[in-house]
Amino acid sequence: MIGQTRAELLKIRSTRTTLGLVLAMVALVILVALLHGLLSNVGELDGRNDQRDLFGTGGFASLVAVLAGVLVITSEYRFGTIRPTFLFSPRRSTVVEAKLLASMLTGIVLAVVEEALACGIGYAVLAGRGIPVSVRGGDLTVVVLRALADAALWGGIGVGVASIVRNQIGSVIALLGWLFVVESVLFGFVPSVGRFAPGQASEAFGGSSNDHLLSPGAGAAVLVGWVAALVACGIALTARRDVG
């Protein structure tokens, strides 16, 4: 399992698409943090909640993590390397589990990069504008840990969806369509149901103040449930289906 996980991590970090996604994430985090910090007035940056939002900019790591989770599965089907992978590791569930672990670890690394940039820029902007830092160290720790956990879980969701769909374009369209269209409609019209969708659970876990969302703890539990259900379904299908 350890050797297989190392192999999957190597596949993730040696793919040019992953590098492109990481660079895009870095650029977006820098842009959003600077715009948020420089264009907001002082009254929008001096409160604890305001500064927590500044230091927790984006959620871009979670988006890149879910796409990386998709790619680590679908790229193998796309280029036919899934056959030698399964020949080397005949137990297909182990392969999917290794990809799951590698994607979750990748999500954590991405979140570390995101939060380091957001916090660094946030502190620099506040200092440059003479705004005292009112957010406490414990609050900032919670923001960072939630970001790490959220990105890790989204990496797992990516693996689960991709192991079910297998097609790269289909997986990406399904994920983005669900997150940006289906969830928005569902939560807008039936919030009591929509709040259990993964995107809304992630918002709740991140501490969003929307009254219709779950509590942060419940949001985390729902996200874990989505990962477990999707990956379990993906493992079952992977074990039964032909890879040809």
ZIDAGI-V413128 format. One record per backbone hydrogen bond with DSSP energy under -0.5 kcal/mol. CO is the residue of the C=O (numbers start at 1). NH is the residue of the N-H. E is the energy in kcal/mol with one decimal. If there is no record, write none. Layout:
# ZIDAGI-V413128
[[CO NH E] [CO NH E]]
This chain:
# ZIDAGI-V413128
[[1 5 -2.3] [2 6 -2.3] [3 7 -1.9] [4 8 -2.1] [5 9 -2.4] [6 10 -2.2] [7 11 -2.0] [8 12 -2.0] [9 13 -2.5] [10 14 -1.5] [12 15 -1.0] [15 19 -1.7] [16 20 -2.4] [17 21 -2.2] [18 22 -2.4] [19 23 -2.4] [20 24 -2.2] [21 25 -2.3] [22 26 -2.6] [23 27 -2.4] [24 28 -2.4] [25 29 -2.8] [26 30 -2.4] [27 31 -2.4] [28 32 -3.0] [29 33 -2.6] [30 34 -2.3] [31 35 -2.7] [32 36 -2.8] [33 37 -2.4] [34 38 -2.8] [35 39 -2.2] [36 40 -1.0] [41 44 -1.6] [42 45 -1.8] [42 46 -1.2] [47 51 -2.2] [48 52 -2.1] [49 53 -1.9] [50 54 -1.8] [51 55 -2.5] [52 56 -1.4] [54 57 -1.0] [57 59 -1.2] [59 63 -1.3] [60 64 -2.5] [61 65 -2.5] [62 66 -2.3] [63 67 -1.7] [64 68 -2.5] [65 69 -2.3] [66 70 -1.7] [67 71 -2.6] [68 72 -2.1] [69 73 -0.6] [70 73 -0.9] [70 74 -2.9] [71 75 -2.1] [73 76 -0.6] [73 77 -1.2] [74 78 -2.7] [75 79 -2.2] [76 80 -0.7] [76 81 -0.7] [76 82 -1.6] [80 83 -1.0] [81 85 -1.6] [82 86 -2.4] [83 87 -2.1] [84 88 -2.4] [85 89 -2.1] [90 92 -1.3] [91 94 -0.9] [91 95 -1.1] [92 96 -2.2] [93 97 -2.5] [94 98 -2.3] [95 99 -2.3] [96 100 -2.4] [97 101 -2.6] [98 102 -2.6] [99 103 -2.4] [100 104 -2.3] [101 105 -2.4] [102 106 -2.2] [103 107 -2.2] [104 108 -1.8] [105 109 -2.1] [106 110 -2.6] [107 111 -2.3] [108 112 -2.2] [109 113 -2.1] [110 114 -2.6] [111 115 -3.0] [112 116 -2.3] [113 117 -2.2] [114 118 -2.8] [115 119 -2.9] [116 120 -2.1] [117 121 -2.8] [118 122 -2.5] [119 123 -2.8] [120 124 -2.0] [121 125 -2.7] [122 126 -2.4] [123 127 -2.5] [124 128 -2.6] [125 129 -2.0] [126 131 -2.7] [127 130 -0.9] [130 132 -0.6] [132 134 -0.7] [136 140 -2.3] [137 141 -2.2] [138 142 -1.9] [139 143 -2.1] [140 144 -2.4] [141 145 -2.7] [142 146 -2.5] [143 147 -1.9] [144 148 -2.3] [145 149 -2.5] [146 150 -2.7] [147 151 -2.2] [148 152 -2.1] [149 153 -2.4] [150 154 -2.2] [151 155 -1.9] [152 156 -1.6] [153 157 -2.0] [154 158 -2.2] [155 159 -1.7] [156 160 -2.3] [157 161 -2.7] [158 162 -2.4] [159 163 -2.3] [160 164 -1.0] [161 164 -0.6] [161 165 -2.8] [162 166 -2.5] [165 167 -1.2] [167 171 -2.4] [168 172 -2.2] [169 173 -2.7] [170 174 -2.5] [171 175 -2.4] [172 176 -2.7] [173 177 -2.8] [174 178 -2.0] [175 179 -2.8] [176 180 -2.6] [177 181 -1.6] [177 182 -2.1] [178 183 -3.1] [181 185 -2.3] [182 186 -2.9] [183 187 -3.2] [184 188 -1.9] [185 189 -2.2] [186 190 -2.9] [190 193 -1.6] [190 194 -3.1] [191 195 -1.8] [193 196 -1.8] [194 197 -1.9] [197 201 -2.5] [198 202 -2.2] [199 203 -1.8] [200 204 -2.3] [201 205 -2.6] [202 206 -2.0] [203 208 -2.2] [204 207 -1.5] [210 213 -1.3] [215 219 -2.8] [216 220 -2.1] [217 221 -2.1] [218 222 -2.4] [219 223 -2.2] [220 224 -2.4] [221 225 -2.2] [222 226 -2.2] [223 227 -2.3] [224 228 -2.7] [225 229 -2.6] [226 230 -2.7] [227 231 -2.6] [228 232 -2.3] [229 233 -2.2] [230 234 -2.5] [231 235 -2.8] [232 236 -2.1] [233 237 -2.3] [234 238 -2.5] [235 239 -2.1] [236 240 -0.9] [237 241 -2.4]]
